[in-house]
Amino acid sequence: MCDCLQISKSGFYDWHGRVPSKRAAANVTLLAQIEAAHLKSDATYGMPRIRAELADQGVVASRKRIATVMRLSHIRGVSRRRSYVVTTTRDKRQRPAPDLVKRQFVATDINQLWVADMTYVPTWAGFLYLAVVTDVYSRKVVGWAFGVNMTADLVIAALNMALLTRKPESVIHHSDQGSQYTSVAFGKRCKEMGVRPSMGTVGDAYDNAMAESFFATLECELIDRRSWKTHTEARLAIFTWIEAWYNPHRRHSSLGQISPINFERLNSIAC
């Protein structure tokens, strides 16, 4: 072997008996910490979020060093590549609400601006539909509802949950122009509760980009990686993902790599 690699025998035995360097030993410890953070995220975190997770534990390491250790150990996060979308149909008999947002998804406090949308979840028993309401300020999902049909009742149920948990005074509710959101029943509920409906243009995902972004994350990190036999199994998995992971723990780059609940808590303390 030494002849083949053109090295001396003494050099080989020197390498074989050499104690690992401090850097190599430190990288072994760092790898264990990276693996634990990666496992905690259900193998979804890439380098930036893992670095933030380690920093909260008091582990200081550069982006390049963490990236190198992850690459050499074949540890990688998941990529958001949305494979399917739910297509909403506009009811031309209903008048859409004006666009009060105009792609400016900015809020300085909770309950100023909510975005809403729906998607479908494939199961062996057929599609399950999910409607959500997200607070733009913290990216927290404040309302959600499941249904076997895309009806106005589904989006009203998600809105009702948001109203119950947040109790806003004059919040803007932004969505697309799907028939569920332009329905008389949904408009009536918004008027009853002092909610200001807002809708983007037809067929333009950028007009509701933040809601689309949430579903892209959900699909990438959960739906595309799981298979459910029944609607009940899918409901439980998504409920757990939202309430036990996404809201309290999942880090967001737009929030300084902290979770929605922690972002609200830290900013309420600061105020």
Backbone bond lengths (Angstrom), bond angles and torsions (degrees), N, CA, C in turn:
res aa  C-N    CA-C-N  psi(-1)  N-CA   C-N-CA  omega(-1)  CA-C   N-CA-C  phi
1 M - - - 1.466 - - 1.517 110.71 -
2 C 1.311 116.95 -42.09 1.461 120.21 178.90 1.527 110.68 -63.05
3 D 1.349 116.30 -40.39 1.468 119.79 178.65 1.518 110.60 -64.23
4 C 1.330 115.88 -40.73 1.468 120.07 -178.57 1.525 111.20 -65.42
5 L 1.341 116.84 -40.57 1.458 121.35 -178.15 1.524 112.50 -88.74
6 Q 1.337 115.68 -2.75 1.460 122.17 177.72 1.531 111.91 57.96
7 I 1.361 114.42 49.81 1.460 120.56 174.08 1.518 108.08 -127.90
8 S 1.311 115.88 161.17 1.465 120.11 -179.14 1.524 110.50 -81.04
9 K 1.329 115.78 154.07 1.467 119.89 177.13 1.520 110.84 -64.87
10 S 1.334 117.01 -38.89 1.465 119.80 179.84 1.532 110.26 -64.40
11 G 1.345 116.25 -36.10 1.461 119.87 177.95 1.522 111.20 -65.88
12 F 1.343 117.10 -38.36 1.460 120.59 179.03 1.527 110.72 -64.44
13 Y 1.351 117.06 -47.05 1.461 119.88 -178.37 1.536 112.00 -68.06
14 D 1.325 115.61 -30.37 1.464 119.04 175.95 1.527 109.80 -65.51
15 W 1.359 116.82 -43.43 1.467 120.92 178.27 1.531 111.18 -66.44
16 H 1.328 115.91 -39.28 1.459 120.76 -175.73 1.527 111.66 -65.43
17 G 1.319 116.77 -35.13 1.461 119.88 -177.39 1.508 114.20 -97.01
18 R 1.331 116.43 3.12 1.454 120.50 -175.80 1.525 110.80 -74.33
19 V 1.318 117.25 137.05 1.469 122.90 175.18 1.523 109.13 -73.15
20 P 1.326 118.97 137.16 1.474 120.67 178.88 1.523 111.47 -55.82
21 S 1.326 115.94 144.04 1.459 120.62 179.81 1.530 110.30 -67.88
22 K 1.328 115.83 164.35 1.465 120.36 178.12 1.535 110.51 -60.57
23 R 1.313 116.24 -37.14 1.460 120.54 -179.97 1.532 110.73 -65.19
24 A 1.332 116.09 -44.27 1.459 120.05 179.99 1.526 111.16 -64.83
25 A 1.332 116.30 -41.02 1.463 120.26 178.91 1.531 110.75 -65.29
26 A 1.349 115.47 -39.44 1.462 119.62 178.69 1.523 110.94 -65.76
27 N 1.334 116.45 -35.52 1.469 120.26 179.61 1.533 111.60 -67.80
28 V 1.331 117.01 -30.77 1.464 120.16 176.24 1.525 109.87 -64.46
29 T 1.337 115.36 -43.87 1.467 119.87 177.35 1.522 111.01 -65.18
30 L 1.341 115.90 -42.59 1.462 120.69 179.62 1.524 110.70 -62.52
31 L 1.314 117.10 -39.76 1.462 120.63 179.09 1.527 111.20 -60.76
32 A 1.321 116.75 -42.41 1.469 120.37 178.62 1.520 110.86 -62.08
33 Q 1.333 117.05 -38.94 1.460 120.91 179.34 1.526 111.03 -69.77
34 I 1.326 116.49 -38.21 1.466 121.11 177.28 1.523 110.27 -64.69
35 E 1.319 116.80 -44.39 1.463 120.67 -179.85 1.524 111.11 -61.82
36 A 1.323 117.18 -38.99 1.466 120.54 179.18 1.530 110.83 -65.94
37 A 1.345 117.24 -42.36 1.464 120.82 178.58 1.523 111.03 -66.80
38 H 1.308 116.20 -38.49 1.467 121.30 179.12 1.528 110.44 -65.95
39 L 1.319 116.32 -41.63 1.465 120.71 178.58 1.523 110.96 -66.04
40 K 1.319 116.80 -39.97 1.465 121.31 179.34 1.523 111.43 -59.94
41 S 1.337 116.46 -33.34 1.464 120.83 -179.08 1.518 112.58 -86.33
42 D 1.327 117.06 10.55 1.467 121.45 -176.25 1.525 110.49 62.14
43 A 1.326 115.37 36.53 1.467 123.04 177.59 1.521 112.51 61.15
44 T 1.346 117.28 34.12 1.467 120.60 -179.93 1.528 113.02 -107.22
45 Y 1.331 118.54 -24.78 1.455 121.12 -174.94 1.521 111.98 -73.28
46 G 1.328 115.23 139.15 1.447 122.25 169.00 1.520 109.55 -98.54
47 M 1.340 115.96 -166.92 1.457 120.28 -174.80 1.522 115.15 -57.53
48 P 1.374 120.62 -47.42 1.470 119.08 -176.01 1.520 113.68 -59.38
49 R 1.336 117.23 -44.77 1.469 119.42 -178.35 1.524 111.49 -73.62
50 I 1.314 117.72 -34.44 1.464 119.87 176.32 1.527 109.64 -65.57
51 R 1.312 117.03 -39.62 1.473 119.57 177.99 1.526 110.59 -62.41
52 A 1.341 117.27 -41.18 1.464 120.92 177.76 1.517 111.03 -65.48
53 E 1.328 116.76 -39.18 1.470 121.16 178.57 1.522 110.46 -62.89
54 L 1.330 117.24 -43.58 1.464 121.08 179.53 1.527 111.06 -67.92
55 A 1.329 116.84 -37.26 1.466 120.08 179.72 1.525 110.67 -61.30
56 D 1.343 117.13 -37.45 1.464 120.62 177.42 1.523 111.62 -65.38
57 Q 1.334 116.59 -23.27 1.460 121.37 178.29 1.528 111.94 -91.45
58 G 1.331 116.23 2.37 1.457 120.43 179.93 1.511 114.00 85.91
59 V 1.330 117.00 12.21 1.465 121.30 179.55 1.521 108.48 -94.47
60 V 1.322 117.24 116.94 1.457 122.25 -178.26 1.525 109.07 -104.91
61 A 1.320 116.34 121.72 1.466 122.07 177.68 1.516 108.00 -153.05
62 S 1.314 116.38 147.21 1.455 120.45 -178.12 1.522 111.21 -72.46
63 R 1.314 115.64 159.84 1.465 121.19 177.02 1.527 110.73 -58.29
64 K 1.339 115.72 -43.33 1.464 120.38 -177.01 1.527 111.26 -65.01
65 R 1.329 116.55 -40.46 1.466 119.41 -178.18 1.528 110.76 -67.32
66 I 1.332 117.14 -44.60 1.464 119.97 178.84 1.517 110.49 -63.69
67 A 1.332 116.60 -42.38 1.464 120.34 179.24 1.524 111.17 -61.58
68 T 1.336 116.67 -39.67 1.465 120.54 -179.80 1.522 111.28 -66.17
69 V 1.328 116.63 -46.23 1.468 120.19 179.62 1.522 110.28 -62.04
70 M 1.332 117.12 -40.54 1.469 120.34 179.50 1.526 110.87 -66.32
71 R 1.314 116.04 -42.06 1.469 119.30 -178.75 1.529 111.27 -64.83
72 L 1.311 117.14 -44.09 1.460 120.32 -179.33 1.522 112.12 -66.88
73 S 1.332 116.95 -25.55 1.465 121.37 179.63 1.527 112.28 -99.59
74 H 1.340 116.13 6.31 1.474 121.81 177.63 1.534 111.58 58.83
75 I 1.324 116.00 41.13 1.464 121.67 176.11 1.522 107.72 -104.53
76 R 1.310 116.05 125.05 1.462 119.55 -179.94 1.520 110.38 -146.12
77 G 1.325 115.54 154.89 1.453 120.72 176.99 1.516 110.61 -85.20
78 V 1.332 116.21 179.06 1.459 120.58 178.35 1.524 109.18 -92.19
79 S 1.326 116.12 152.64 1.460 121.87 179.67 1.515 109.69 -105.31
80 R 1.321 115.34 141.27 1.457 119.63 -179.47 1.528 109.57 -83.30
81 R 1.317 115.13 101.40 1.466 120.67 175.08 1.515 107.46 -127.64
82 R 1.315 115.53 95.75 1.458 120.10 -175.05 1.526 109.79 -66.52
83 S 1.332 116.73 123.78 1.456 121.05 -174.65 1.517 113.17 -98.92
84 Y 1.329 117.21 -18.70 1.455 119.22 179.69 1.519 110.11 -154.60
85 V 1.306 116.23 153.57 1.454 121.61 178.95 1.512 108.66 -133.43
86 V 1.308 115.86 159.53 1.450 119.71 174.66 1.523 107.56 -95.65
87 T 1.301 116.92 131.35 1.452 121.81 -178.21 1.520 109.66 -96.70
88 T 1.316 116.61 119.89 1.454 120.68 178.62 1.520 109.18 -92.63
89 T 1.312 115.81 150.08 1.453 121.67 -178.02 1.522 109.75 -111.67
90 R 1.313 115.30 130.24 1.462 119.86 179.73 1.528 109.30 -82.50
91 D 1.318 116.05 134.84 1.452 122.15 174.73 1.531 107.04 -92.43
92 K 1.334 116.94 107.61 1.465 121.64 -175.27 1.526 112.41 -66.05
93 R 1.325 116.88 -14.86 1.469 119.80 178.63 1.516 111.59 -78.57
94 Q 1.340 116.52 -17.82 1.459 120.52 -178.55 1.523 110.15 -100.79
95 R 1.312 116.38 144.76 1.461 120.79 179.33 1.522 109.97 -91.86
96 P 1.340 118.00 122.02 1.474 119.54 179.90 1.513 111.75 -70.88
97 A 1.331 115.64 157.29 1.465 120.72 176.55 1.527 109.22 -76.22
98 P 1.316 118.72 157.79 1.476 120.98 177.93 1.521 110.87 -68.40
99 D 1.328 115.81 157.60 1.459 121.22 177.66 1.526 108.78 -84.89
100 L 1.325 116.16 102.68 1.464 121.56 -178.94 1.525 112.29 -89.21
101 V 1.332 117.01 -6.25 1.466 121.86 -173.80 1.527 111.90 -103.66
102 K 1.342 116.37 -46.19 1.468 122.62 179.55 1.524 111.82 53.37
103 R 1.324 114.84 45.94 1.474 123.79 176.18 1.523 113.68 67.10
104 Q 1.318 118.23 11.00 1.468 121.32 177.06 1.529 108.40 -96.51
105 F 1.331 116.01 82.06 1.464 120.82 -176.63 1.526 109.59 -85.44
106 V 1.324 114.62 73.56 1.462 121.67 -176.11 1.522 108.55 -131.74
107 A 1.339 115.97 136.05 1.463 121.84 175.81 1.520 108.37 -144.65
108 T 1.310 116.49 145.47 1.467 121.11 -179.41 1.518 112.76 -102.44
109 D 1.337 116.82 -1.44 1.459 120.66 178.72 1.524 108.15 -161.92
110 I 1.327 115.96 168.15 1.454 120.01 178.51 1.536 110.01 -67.08
111 N 1.325 114.96 156.57 1.473 122.54 173.64 1.520 114.23 62.92
112 Q 1.328 116.97 25.59 1.457 120.53 172.07 1.523 110.58 -95.48
113 L 1.337 115.81 -43.29 1.458 121.01 -177.00 1.527 109.72 -143.34
114 W 1.318 116.00 124.71 1.456 122.63 173.91 1.525 108.84 -114.00
115 V 1.316 116.59 146.78 1.460 121.29 172.67 1.523 108.19 -119.16
116 A 1.319 115.96 146.00 1.465 120.59 -174.90 1.524 110.54 -137.93
117 D 1.312 115.17 150.06 1.464 120.87 177.49 1.517 107.68 -166.04
118 M 1.323 116.27 177.43 1.462 120.67 177.31 1.522 109.39 -141.47
119 T 1.322 115.13 158.30 1.448 121.99 177.54 1.516 108.38 -145.53
120 Y 1.333 116.03 175.64 1.455 118.80 176.26 1.522 110.73 -118.55
121 V 1.308 115.35 150.16 1.460 122.57 -177.99 1.528 108.01 -118.03
122 P 1.325 118.77 118.73 1.466 120.09 -180.00 1.531 111.96 -75.56
123 T 1.307 116.94 134.35 1.464 122.48 172.76 1.529 107.80 -136.16
124 W 1.336 116.55 168.66 1.460 120.06 177.24 1.525 111.21 -64.54
125 A 1.316 116.80 -22.96 1.465 121.39 -178.17 1.528 112.32 -92.89
126 G 1.335 117.21 7.23 1.457 121.04 -178.11 1.515 111.62 110.11
127 F 1.320 115.98 177.57 1.459 120.49 -176.26 1.530 111.83 -73.21
128 L 1.346 113.73 142.93 1.452 122.62 172.15 1.526 106.03 -117.21
129 Y 1.314 117.88 132.20 1.462 121.27 -177.16 1.526 110.67 -100.01
130 L 1.318 114.52 141.84 1.462 121.72 -177.94 1.522 109.46 -128.08
131 A 1.325 116.83 126.17 1.466 122.84 174.38 1.522 108.12 -113.93
132 V 1.322 117.03 137.52 1.463 120.76 -179.51 1.522 110.73 -133.01
133 V 1.327 114.51 156.97 1.461 122.98 172.00 1.525 106.71 -126.98
134 T 1.334 117.37 126.35 1.461 122.62 -176.14 1.524 110.29 -120.65
135 D 1.321 116.17 136.78 1.462 121.74 176.37 1.528 108.84 -81.75
136 V 1.322 117.02 121.00 1.466 121.50 -176.60 1.528 111.88 -62.13
137 Y 1.316 117.65 -34.14 1.462 121.47 -175.85 1.519 112.10 -60.27
138 S 1.324 116.98 -46.42 1.467 120.61 -174.40 1.519 114.11 -116.44
139 R 1.338 117.35 -2.59 1.478 121.84 -175.81 1.533 111.95 66.27
140 K 1.310 117.65 13.83 1.458 120.00 -179.73 1.523 110.72 -78.33
141 V 1.330 116.24 136.04 1.457 120.92 173.67 1.521 107.13 -77.49
142 V 1.326 116.55 113.18 1.464 121.04 -174.75 1.523 112.67 -102.85
143 G 1.325 116.63 -11.70 1.453 120.18 177.17 1.510 111.01 -154.59
144 W 1.318 116.60 141.80 1.468 120.27 178.27 1.524 109.18 -156.71
145 A 1.327 114.70 155.06 1.458 120.01 -179.49 1.525 109.20 -155.87
146 F 1.347 115.57 148.41 1.466 122.32 178.34 1.525 109.34 -110.81
147 G 1.323 115.94 152.48 1.452 120.84 175.27 1.517 110.41 -160.78
148 V 1.314 115.86 161.49 1.468 120.41 177.79 1.516 110.93 -94.84
149 N 1.331 117.16 -3.75 1.458 122.09 177.25 1.526 109.44 -137.09
150 M 1.346 115.64 151.25 1.462 120.85 177.73 1.527 108.73 -88.06
151 T 1.306 116.35 86.48 1.457 121.04 -176.79 1.521 110.70 -120.62
152 A 1.329 115.23 168.92 1.462 119.89 176.00 1.523 110.98 -62.79
153 D 1.318 116.73 -32.33 1.470 120.14 179.48 1.521 111.32 -59.44
154 L 1.337 116.85 -33.31 1.466 120.92 -178.69 1.530 110.68 -65.66
155 V 1.331 117.57 -49.15 1.464 119.52 -178.17 1.525 111.15 -72.92
156 I 1.332 117.38 -28.73 1.469 120.03 175.42 1.523 110.09 -67.48
157 A 1.332 117.30 -38.86 1.463 120.61 178.45 1.523 111.31 -62.70
158 A 1.337 117.07 -41.23 1.466 120.56 177.53 1.528 110.05 -65.30
159 L 1.327 117.22 -41.91 1.460 121.05 177.61 1.525 111.17 -63.17
160 N 1.326 117.07 -42.07 1.466 120.62 -179.60 1.523 111.75 -61.57
161 M 1.331 116.59 -39.27 1.462 119.75 177.97 1.528 110.03 -63.85
162 A 1.335 116.70 -42.72 1.460 120.32 178.90 1.528 110.86 -63.33
163 L 1.311 116.79 -41.39 1.471 120.80 178.97 1.526 111.67 -64.58
164 L 1.330 116.21 -38.47 1.458 120.83 -179.23 1.520 112.03 -68.61
165 T 1.337 116.59 -41.45 1.462 120.10 -175.12 1.530 113.10 -83.40
166 R 1.346 117.90 -26.40 1.466 120.43 -174.28 1.534 114.40 -108.63
167 K 1.349 117.02 -30.02 1.466 121.97 179.88 1.536 112.26 51.00
168 P 1.331 117.60 61.06 1.473 121.11 -179.04 1.517 111.95 -74.81
169 E 1.323 115.96 162.82 1.461 120.98 178.36 1.531 111.75 -99.44
170 S 1.323 117.93 -43.48 1.466 120.47 -179.22 1.524 108.82 -154.92
171 V 1.305 116.25 65.57 1.453 121.17 -175.01 1.528 110.60 -86.85
172 I 1.338 115.95 146.69 1.466 121.86 172.56 1.525 107.85 -88.38
173 H 1.317 116.83 128.82 1.470 122.83 177.84 1.525 107.30 -110.36
174 H 1.339 116.28 108.35 1.461 121.36 -174.81 1.523 110.63 -105.01
175 S 1.335 116.57 135.15 1.464 122.08 -179.50 1.517 109.01 -150.06
176 D 1.340 115.52 -174.97 1.459 119.47 171.24 1.531 108.69 -86.30
177 Q 1.331 115.75 -170.83 1.455 119.74 -177.72 1.530 112.33 -100.20
178 G 1.329 116.02 31.99 1.454 119.50 175.51 1.522 111.09 -59.41
179 S 1.315 115.92 150.53 1.471 120.19 -176.50 1.518 112.41 -60.24
180 Q 1.336 117.10 -25.69 1.464 119.89 179.03 1.534 110.78 -66.49
181 Y 1.349 116.10 -37.30 1.463 120.31 -178.02 1.528 112.59 -83.75
182 T 1.329 117.54 -24.92 1.469 119.97 178.53 1.523 112.21 -91.32
183 S 1.327 117.03 1.47 1.463 120.78 -177.38 1.528 111.07 -66.47
184 V 1.325 114.78 155.78 1.458 120.98 177.91 1.525 110.75 -62.12
185 A 1.345 116.70 -40.06 1.466 120.79 -177.75 1.522 111.43 -63.03
186 F 1.335 116.60 -42.49 1.464 119.31 -179.60 1.527 110.21 -68.74
187 G 1.329 117.31 -43.45 1.459 120.36 178.34 1.515 112.26 -60.89
188 K 1.325 116.09 -38.65 1.465 120.75 179.08 1.525 110.85 -64.59
189 R 1.348 116.72 -41.75 1.461 120.07 -179.80 1.528 110.84 -65.42
190 C 1.320 116.93 -39.91 1.461 120.33 177.63 1.528 110.65 -62.03
191 K 1.317 116.70 -43.14 1.464 120.99 -179.65 1.522 111.29 -64.50
192 E 1.340 116.44 -41.02 1.468 120.91 178.98 1.518 112.41 -59.70
193 M 1.337 116.59 -37.25 1.464 121.48 -173.18 1.527 113.48 -101.59
194 G 1.322 117.54 6.97 1.459 120.06 178.03 1.516 113.88 72.00
195 V 1.322 117.05 24.53 1.467 122.03 178.68 1.519 108.82 -88.61
196 R 1.315 117.39 136.18 1.464 122.40 -179.57 1.525 110.08 -97.99
197 P 1.322 118.40 103.26 1.466 120.24 -178.35 1.525 112.03 -72.00
198 S 1.320 115.67 143.96 1.459 123.16 178.27 1.517 107.72 -140.52
199 M 1.324 117.30 143.17 1.468 120.33 -177.78 1.522 110.10 -140.69
200 G 1.341 114.95 140.38 1.449 120.62 176.54 1.524 110.87 -80.89
201 T 1.315 116.09 -175.36 1.454 120.83 179.49 1.526 110.44 -76.69
202 V 1.306 115.91 167.78 1.462 121.34 -177.15 1.530 111.06 -76.17
203 G 1.334 115.97 132.03 1.462 121.27 172.29 1.514 115.43 71.92
204 D 1.313 119.20 20.80 1.463 121.79 -179.98 1.524 109.10 -122.47
205 A 1.344 116.33 103.94 1.466 121.29 -176.70 1.525 111.81 -64.01
206 Y 1.338 118.52 -26.61 1.456 120.95 -178.36 1.528 111.57 -65.83
207 D 1.333 117.41 -25.20 1.459 120.28 179.54 1.528 111.98 -72.79
208 N 1.325 117.19 -12.13 1.465 120.98 175.39 1.532 108.88 -137.38
209 A 1.331 114.67 42.81 1.457 121.67 -169.80 1.525 113.62 -61.64
210 M 1.330 118.20 -36.23 1.457 119.28 -176.45 1.522 111.71 -68.72
211 A 1.332 116.84 -39.72 1.459 119.84 176.47 1.522 110.09 -65.94
212 E 1.326 116.71 -40.37 1.465 120.84 177.04 1.524 110.82 -61.26
213 S 1.330 116.30 -37.91 1.460 120.98 -179.17 1.528 111.25 -64.17
214 F 1.344 116.54 -40.04 1.466 119.12 178.33 1.521 110.76 -61.38
215 F 1.325 116.97 -45.70 1.462 119.51 -178.59 1.522 111.43 -66.83
216 A 1.331 117.08 -34.07 1.462 119.51 176.26 1.531 110.56 -61.90
217 T 1.337 115.83 -39.66 1.467 120.34 177.24 1.523 111.05 -66.35
218 L 1.325 116.95 -46.59 1.462 121.52 179.27 1.524 111.08 -58.29
219 E 1.303 116.68 -45.66 1.462 120.26 -177.77 1.522 111.69 -68.08
220 C 1.352 115.60 -41.26 1.463 119.55 -178.57 1.523 111.90 -68.01
221 E 1.333 116.98 -44.24 1.459 120.75 -171.72 1.525 113.89 -89.70
222 L 1.337 117.67 -17.17 1.458 118.72 -177.66 1.524 112.81 -132.00
223 I 1.331 117.57 -62.66 1.462 120.64 -170.16 1.525 112.60 -61.09
224 D 1.332 117.14 -45.12 1.464 119.99 -178.06 1.524 113.03 -69.68
225 R 1.336 117.16 -13.73 1.463 120.67 -175.95 1.524 112.89 -108.41
226 R 1.332 116.85 4.64 1.461 120.89 -178.00 1.523 110.57 -132.37
227 S 1.315 114.76 163.67 1.463 121.63 174.45 1.521 107.53 -139.15
228 W 1.350 116.82 132.46 1.454 120.82 -177.00 1.521 110.56 -122.94
229 K 1.322 115.73 137.33 1.463 120.59 -179.72 1.529 111.70 -78.09
230 T 1.321 116.38 -36.03 1.469 120.31 -174.16 1.521 111.13 -127.02
231 H 1.321 115.26 163.51 1.459 120.40 174.67 1.520 111.37 -63.13
232 T 1.316 116.49 -35.70 1.466 120.56 -179.14 1.520 110.98 -62.46
233 E 1.330 116.70 -43.58 1.463 120.59 178.56 1.533 110.72 -61.17
234 A 1.336 116.77 -42.87 1.463 120.93 -179.82 1.519 111.17 -66.07
235 R 1.335 117.06 -43.11 1.459 120.65 178.29 1.526 111.40 -57.49
236 L 1.336 116.22 -47.39 1.461 120.92 -177.64 1.523 111.09 -63.53
237 A 1.330 116.41 -42.50 1.462 120.09 -178.54 1.527 111.47 -65.28
238 I 1.317 116.85 -43.51 1.464 120.51 -178.71 1.524 110.73 -71.51
239 F 1.333 117.16 -40.62 1.465 120.59 175.81 1.533 110.17 -57.59
240 T 1.327 116.64 -46.16 1.465 120.94 -179.52 1.520 110.55 -64.14
241 W 1.332 117.04 -40.99 1.471 120.93 -179.40 1.526 110.79 -62.66
242 I 1.321 116.84 -43.59 1.465 120.08 -178.26 1.527 111.85 -70.72
243 E 1.331 115.97 -51.64 1.461 120.34 -170.96 1.529 114.49 -83.67
244 A 1.342 117.23 -27.42 1.468 119.40 -177.15 1.524 112.66 -105.38
245 W 1.333 117.72 -11.51 1.460 119.50 -178.73 1.531 111.95 -126.95
246 Y 1.336 117.11 -62.91 1.464 120.55 -171.18 1.527 112.27 -60.48
247 N 1.307 118.15 -55.13 1.470 120.22 -177.53 1.526 113.38 -67.07
248 P 1.341 119.55 -47.88 1.474 118.45 -174.61 1.530 115.83 -86.69
249 H 1.346 117.64 -23.56 1.466 117.95 -169.47 1.527 115.96 -129.07
250 R 1.316 119.01 -32.15 1.461 119.83 -171.67 1.530 111.50 -66.50
251 R 1.319 115.98 125.79 1.460 121.79 -175.08 1.533 110.88 -81.28
252 H 1.349 114.94 141.60 1.457 121.21 179.97 1.526 109.29 -119.40
253 S 1.310 116.05 129.85 1.461 119.74 178.76 1.527 111.24 -62.80
254 S 1.339 117.73 -33.87 1.459 121.31 -179.05 1.523 112.57 -72.46
255 L 1.335 117.15 -13.55 1.470 121.48 179.83 1.527 111.52 -108.30
256 G 1.334 116.81 17.44 1.454 119.12 -178.16 1.512 112.71 75.22
257 Q 1.350 115.99 32.29 1.462 123.67 178.17 1.534 112.84 60.60
258 I 1.340 116.39 40.09 1.460 120.03 169.70 1.524 108.27 -126.41
259 S 1.309 116.72 166.12 1.458 121.55 -175.14 1.537 110.76 -81.80
260 P 1.348 117.75 162.78 1.468 120.39 178.79 1.524 114.05 -56.05
261 I 1.323 117.16 -47.33 1.470 119.43 -178.46 1.521 111.23 -65.14
262 N 1.329 117.78 -42.48 1.460 120.63 178.31 1.525 111.25 -65.56
263 F 1.337 116.94 -34.89 1.462 120.64 178.35 1.526 110.24 -63.66
264 E 1.323 116.81 -44.73 1.464 120.01 178.68 1.528 111.01 -65.79
265 R 1.319 116.06 -41.54 1.463 119.39 -178.56 1.535 111.58 -64.79
266 L 1.324 117.10 -45.96 1.450 121.05 -178.18 1.529 111.82 -65.47
267 N 1.328 116.51 -38.04 1.460 119.63 -179.21 1.517 112.51 -75.68
268 S 1.342 117.09 -28.38 1.459 119.50 176.10 1.518 110.45 -70.96
269 I 1.346 116.73 -35.05 1.466 121.26 176.76 1.534 109.90 -66.85
270 A 1.350 115.56 -41.95 1.450 120.25 -179.06 1.523 111.45 -63.53
271 C 1.354 115.46 -35.04 1.464 118.80 179.47 1.525 111.69 -73.98
